[in-house]
Each structure stands twice: as C-alpha cells, then as structure tokens.
Amino acid sequence: ISCMEPLLWERLIASAERARGGTLLVTDLDRLDEQGQRELRYVLAKCSEWDRPPRLVTTALPELEALAKKRLFMRSLYDQVAVLRHRIPLLCERLDDLPELCRLLLAEHSHTEGRAAPALLPEGLAALRSYAWPGNVRELSNILLQVLLWSPGPIDGKAITAQLSADTTPEEIHLPIGTSLAEAEQALVLATLHASRGNKQATANRLGITRRTLYLKLARYGKLLSKPIR
C-alpha cells in the first residue's frame, strides 16, 4: 500500500486480509495524512485480533521521527511501526543501483499509464548518475514519470537534463493562438501534473476533476503523444 494516495478503509482492510500469514508493506508512511493515520491504526488493531496477522513492514523518510516528536504524526502509530528500524543508504550512496531502479520504476509507471516501457539510453543514465538526488528514490520516481509523460520514445540525456534542470516549476503556461482545445487541455493537464511532482490526486484536485478522469486523460495522451510538448 502506498501512502502517496489517500488511504481508504476498504482498501486497507482488504489488503490486510490478503496479507494474513504474510507481509503487509506500507510505503511512504511520512506522507500519510491525519485521517489515514487513524485508519491505519484501526486496521492494525483489528489485525492483532487475528490468528495469523500479517507482518508489518513500512518505509518512510527519516523525518518521520521528528514529525512524531512534534505531534504532527500520531505517536502511538509511530511507536507501533518503529520497533525495528533499518536505514536504507541514500541513492547518491548507491548509484550502481540506478539501472535496475530505473528499469523497475519505468516498468511500473508505463504499466500505470498504459504505455510500453521506453528504453533508457546510456546518455540518459549518465545524466541521472551526475545528479545528487536529495529526494532519493522518490525523486527519481517523479523524474522518470515526468520524462515518460513528456517524451515519446527512448529516454536520452536531453530529456533527463530538461527535468533535472527545472529547479522551479512555472505557475503558468503559454500557448500560441491557433492551439486546438484538445492540445491546450493536454498541455494544461501535463503541466499541472509536472507542477504537482507526479502526484495524481493533487493534480486532479487542482484541475477540478476526479482521479479516474485524470487517469483516462493520461491514458489517452499516452496513445496520442508522438512528440514532446514544449
């Protein structure tokens, strides 16, 4: 279960049921909102009553401990999930993992977007290696998603550099007179997704549409996109 998206009770309990006797993995715990924290705490309490409760594994940024100390994250939930902690090396400390991480992330994003996974060219990988990755794997995932949405074919160094050099996200887009409504909509949706750093729920909220509608639009763009939108 990823906490990058809102957690729903039905989804949580169904996942916990499937994980009976196995492992329930909850990722990006530091992104969990207050309501999601209460839902997860309640589900874990229910699991403790089962004969074969799932083993719980969570991932989060180190800042989660500070959030708990400031009471910005439910302390009882933190104490429950932080029994045995293991530090994962920063991405900049394990750049040899980049090729495999990129392959997995591109495959995941391509499947979500209904597209074939593009090839990552050597110059694209070299551009990724030259970056410091302060946001670790989460930032890598966002960058690859943005490149996937804006680039139609194999990912080269230029496509990677264009995203990595975007230190600030523009708050407006400019379209020439004569742009069709369909092209204008596509540019606006993709620019909003970029500004939201790949977060689809936030993108849908900013556009005033449902997440399902956003997924349908992105799937259509994936089929129609034949050249990068500038």
C-alpha positions as CSV (number, residue, x, y, z in Angstrom):
1,I,0.0,0.0,0.0
2,S,1.4,3.4,-1.0
3,C,0.6,6.4,1.3
4,M,1.2,8.7,-1.7
5,E,-2.5,8.3,-2.4
6,P,-5.4,8.7,0.1
7,L,-5.9,5.5,2.2
8,L,-9.4,4.1,2.2
9,W,-10.7,1.8,4.9
10,E,-12.0,-0.7,2.4
11,R,-8.6,-0.9,0.6
12,L,-6.7,-1.2,3.8
13,I,-8.7,-4.0,5.4
14,A,-8.8,-5.9,2.1
15,S,-5.0,-5.7,1.7
16,A,-4.5,-6.8,5.3
17,E,-6.8,-9.7,4.7
18,R,-4.8,-10.8,1.7
19,A,-1.6,-10.5,3.7
20,R,-2.7,-12.8,6.5
21,G,0.2,-15.0,7.5
22,G,2.4,-13.0,5.2
23,T,3.7,-9.4,5.0
24,L,1.8,-6.1,4.6
25,L,4.1,-3.4,3.1
26,V,3.1,0.2,3.6
27,T,5.3,2.7,1.8
28,D,5.9,6.4,2.1
29,L,4.4,6.5,5.7
30,D,5.6,10.1,6.2
31,R,3.1,11.2,3.5
32,L,0.1,9.7,5.4
33,D,-2.4,12.4,6.4
34,E,-4.2,12.5,9.8
35,Q,-7.3,10.6,8.6
36,G,-5.1,7.9,7.0
37,Q,-3.1,7.6,10.2
38,R,-6.3,6.9,12.2
39,E,-7.5,4.4,9.5
40,L,-4.2,2.5,9.6
41,R,-4.0,2.5,13.4
42,Y,-7.5,1.0,13.5
43,V,-6.7,-1.7,10.9
44,L,-3.6,-2.7,12.7
45,A,-5.6,-3.1,15.9
46,K,-8.1,-5.3,14.1
47,C,-5.2,-7.4,12.6
48,S,-3.8,-8.0,16.1
49,E,-7.0,-9.9,16.9
50,W,-6.5,-12.4,14.0
51,D,-5.0,-15.9,14.4
52,R,-2.4,-15.2,11.6
53,P,-1.9,-11.4,11.5
54,P,0.3,-10.1,8.7
55,R,3.8,-9.0,9.4
56,L,4.0,-5.2,9.0
57,V,6.8,-3.5,7.1
58,T,6.8,0.2,6.5
59,T,9.0,2.7,4.6
60,A,9.4,6.4,5.4
61,L,11.9,9.3,5.2
62,P,14.0,9.8,8.4
63,E,11.9,13.0,9.1
64,L,9.1,10.7,10.4
65,E,10.6,10.5,13.8
66,A,10.8,14.3,14.0
67,L,7.2,14.6,12.9
68,A,6.2,12.2,15.7
69,K,8.1,14.2,18.3
70,K,6.3,17.4,17.2
71,R,2.9,15.5,17.4
72,L,2.5,16.0,13.6
73,F,2.3,12.3,13.2
74,M,0.4,10.0,15.6
75,R,2.8,9.0,18.3
76,S,1.1,5.7,19.1
77,L,1.2,4.7,15.4
78,Y,4.9,5.7,15.1
79,D,5.8,3.6,18.2
80,Q,4.0,0.6,16.7
81,V,5.8,0.7,13.3
82,A,9.2,1.8,14.5
83,V,10.1,-1.3,16.6
84,L,13.0,-2.4,14.4
85,R,14.4,0.2,12.1
86,H,16.8,-0.2,9.2
87,R,18.5,2.7,7.4
88,I,18.5,2.4,3.6
89,P,21.5,4.1,2.1
90,L,20.9,7.3,0.2
91,L,20.5,7.0,-3.5
92,C,23.7,9.0,-4.0
93,E,25.5,6.4,-2.0
94,R,24.4,3.5,-4.2
95,L,24.4,4.8,-7.8
96,D,25.3,1.3,-9.0
97,D,21.6,0.5,-8.3
98,L,20.4,3.2,-10.8
99,P,20.0,0.9,-13.8
100,E,17.8,-1.6,-12.0
101,L,15.8,1.0,-10.1
102,C,15.1,2.9,-13.4
103,R,14.1,-0.4,-15.1
104,L,11.6,-1.2,-12.3
105,L,10.2,2.4,-12.0
106,L,9.8,2.8,-15.7
107,A,8.0,-0.5,-16.0
108,E,5.7,0.5,-13.1
109,H,4.9,3.9,-14.5
110,S,4.5,2.6,-18.0
111,H,2.0,0.0,-16.8
112,T,0.0,2.6,-14.9
113,E,0.0,4.9,-17.9
114,G,-0.9,2.1,-20.3
115,R,2.2,2.5,-22.4
116,A,5.2,0.4,-23.4
117,A,8.2,0.9,-21.2
118,P,10.8,3.1,-23.1
119,A,14.5,2.3,-23.3
120,L,16.8,4.3,-21.1
121,L,19.8,5.2,-23.3
122,P,23.3,5.3,-21.9
123,E,23.4,9.1,-22.1
124,G,20.2,9.3,-20.1
125,L,21.6,7.0,-17.4
126,A,24.8,9.2,-17.4
127,A,22.7,12.3,-16.7
128,L,21.0,10.5,-13.9
129,R,24.3,9.5,-12.4
130,S,25.5,13.1,-12.4
131,Y,22.7,14.3,-10.1
132,A,22.9,14.4,-6.3
133,W,19.4,13.0,-5.7
134,P,18.4,14.9,-2.5
135,G,15.0,13.4,-2.7
136,N,16.3,9.8,-3.1
137,V,14.3,7.2,-4.9
138,R,11.0,9.1,-4.5
139,E,12.6,12.0,-6.5
140,L,13.9,9.5,-9.1
141,S,10.5,8.1,-9.5
142,N,8.9,11.5,-10.0
143,I,11.6,12.5,-12.6
144,L,11.1,9.3,-14.6
145,L,7.4,9.7,-14.6
146,Q,7.7,13.3,-15.9
147,V,10.1,12.2,-18.6
148,L,7.8,9.3,-19.5
149,L,4.9,11.7,-19.9
150,W,6.8,14.3,-21.9
151,S,9.0,12.1,-24.1
152,P,7.5,9.7,-26.7
153,G,10.5,7.4,-27.3
154,P,13.8,6.2,-25.8
155,I,15.0,8.4,-23.0
156,D,18.2,10.3,-23.7
157,G,20.3,12.7,-21.8
158,K,18.5,15.7,-23.1
159,A,15.1,14.5,-21.8
160,I,16.6,13.8,-18.3
161,T,18.5,17.1,-18.1
162,A,15.4,19.0,-19.1
163,Q,13.6,17.7,-16.0
164,L,16.6,17.9,-13.6
165,S,17.3,21.5,-14.6
166,A,13.8,22.6,-13.7
167,D,14.7,24.0,-10.3
168,T,11.4,25.9,-10.1
169,T,8.1,24.9,-11.6
170,P,6.3,27.6,-13.6
171,E,2.9,28.6,-12.4
172,E,1.6,29.3,-15.9
173,I,1.8,28.0,-19.4
174,H,1.7,29.9,-22.7
175,L,0.0,28.6,-25.8
176,P,0.1,30.1,-29.3
177,I,-3.0,31.4,-30.9
178,G,-4.5,28.6,-33.0
179,T,-3.8,25.8,-30.5
180,S,-6.7,23.4,-30.6
181,L,-8.8,22.8,-27.4
182,A,-7.6,19.2,-27.3
183,E,-3.9,20.3,-27.5
184,A,-4.5,23.0,-24.9
185,E,-6.1,20.6,-22.5
186,Q,-3.3,18.1,-22.9
187,A,-0.7,20.8,-22.2
188,L,-2.5,22.1,-19.2
189,V,-3.0,18.6,-17.7
190,L,0.6,17.5,-18.2
191,A,1.9,20.9,-16.9
192,T,-0.3,20.6,-13.8
193,L,0.9,17.0,-13.2
194,H,4.5,18.3,-13.5
195,A,3.8,21.1,-11.1
196,S,2.4,18.6,-8.7
197,R,5.5,16.5,-8.9
198,G,3.7,13.5,-10.3
199,N,1.1,13.3,-7.6
200,K,-2.1,12.4,-9.4
201,Q,-4.5,13.1,-6.6
202,A,-3.1,16.6,-6.2
203,T,-3.2,17.1,-9.9
204,A,-6.9,16.1,-10.1
205,N,-7.7,18.4,-7.2
206,R,-6.1,21.3,-8.9
207,L,-7.8,20.6,-12.2
208,G,-11.2,20.1,-10.5
209,I,-11.7,16.6,-11.9
210,T,-11.8,13.2,-10.4
211,R,-8.7,11.0,-10.3
212,R,-10.4,8.5,-12.6
213,T,-11.0,11.2,-15.2
214,L,-7.3,12.2,-14.9
215,Y,-6.2,8.5,-15.4
216,L,-8.4,8.3,-18.5
217,K,-7.0,11.5,-19.9
218,L,-3.4,10.4,-19.3
219,A,-4.1,7.0,-20.9
220,R,-5.4,8.8,-24.0
221,Y,-2.4,11.2,-24.1
222,G,-0.1,8.2,-23.9
223,K,-1.6,6.8,-27.0
224,L,-1.6,10.1,-28.9
225,L,1.7,11.6,-27.9
226,S,4.0,11.5,-30.8
227,K,6.4,14.3,-29.9
228,P,7.4,16.2,-26.7
229,I,5.1,19.1,-25.8
230,R,7.2,22.3,-25.4
